Amino acid sequence: MAPLRKSEARRFSSEAASFEVVECADGGALVYQQIGDPGLLNGCRFGPADCRMMAFPPSTVGFGLGAFGDNFEDSQARFGEFLAVGGSAAYLPTDGTNVPDFMVPTGDLVPEVNILYGLRFEGAFSRVLQFEVTSVADPISLTELVRTALEISGAPGIGMVVVAESAGLVGASLRRSPAAAAGLTGAPFKYPEVRSWLSFSTERLYSRSLALVAGVATACECPPLATLLRPVGAKQWPQGHFHAAAFSYRPLTKGTIDLHAAVTTLFETETLQGVLHLLSDVRDAAGPQQSEFVRGACWIGELSEFK
C-alpha cells in the first residue's frame, strides 16, 4: 500500500536532477539501535558473545555484518555485509563462493540475521523523495542525494532507503569472515594483507542494475552513531553508513513507488547480483569515485530516539 499523502507534492530541480517530495500522513520519527561493537573488526576479535540474532519484519531496516544461520558457530565462516528492508534480507557470504544469499518472509516467519555489528531502525518514513536526472550521462551522486535528503528533512540525522536505477556502485565487501580468524593483529586492514580480506573496486560496479540501498546520514556530530559514520563524499559532512544490494535491471515504473511492493518485486522477480558497503574513493590519483543513480525514490525519516 502506498503512503498516504499529507500534502500535495513539492517539486524542485538542481543542475543534476528534478525532484518531487511527498510528505506521508502516517510518517513519524525513527527509533534506531546500534548492534554490537564495530571496533572488534580491527583484529578480528569477534566471539560467540558478540553475536546477536535479530528479526527484521517489514517495519524495520537493518544493515551491517551478519549471516543467516542457527547461531554464531553455524555462521562463523560466512559473516559478511548484509541489509534488510521491507521484510526481506540479503547478505554476501564470505565462504569463498562470492554468491549473495537472501531471505523473504513466508507466512508469519520473517528473516532473522546473526549480527556481529550493525544498525537497526524502525518506524514509518515521513517523506518520499523521487528523483530523475536531467541527462543519463550525468547521474546524481550518493553525496548529492544524501545532502538533498538531509535538507528536505531539516533533521540532523536521518534513516534512508533508496530504490533506484544504478549508474554504478562504489564500495567494499569482505572476502573472509572476521569471526573465523580471531585475534589476528592488524587484520583485516593491515597492508598488504588487506587485499586478501577486502574486495574494493575504484571502478563503479553494477552500472546497469537496480539498487536497493539502506543507511543513515547525519549533518553534524551524532555521538550514538560515531563509530559507524564516515564522510559520504570528499568533505567532512555529511557523514553516513550505507549498504546496497544490486539486482538485475528493469526500468522502474513511473509515478509513486510503494516501498514494500518495490522491495518484494526485486527479491521475487530479479536476480540478486551482489551486496556491498558503499564507500567513496576521494584519492586524487584515482579521481573521485562514488555511487551514482539515474532515477528512483528515497524514503526518509528523522532519527529521533536512540534505543
ABEGO torsion letter per residue (X at the ends): XBBBBABBBBBBBBAABBBBBBBBAABBBBBBBBBEBAAAABGGABBAAABBBBBBBAABBBBEBBBBEABAAAAAAABBBBBBBGGBBBBBBAAGAGBBBBBBBBEABBBBBBBABEBBBBEBBABBBBBBBABAABBBBAAAAAAAAAAAAGBABBBBBBBBBBAEBBBBBBABBAAABBGBBGOAABOAAAAAABBBBABBBGABBBBBBBEBBBABBBAAAAAABBBABABAOBBBBBBBBBBBBBBBBBEBBBAAAAAAAAAAABBBABBBBBBBBABAAAEBBBBBBABEBBBBBBBABBX
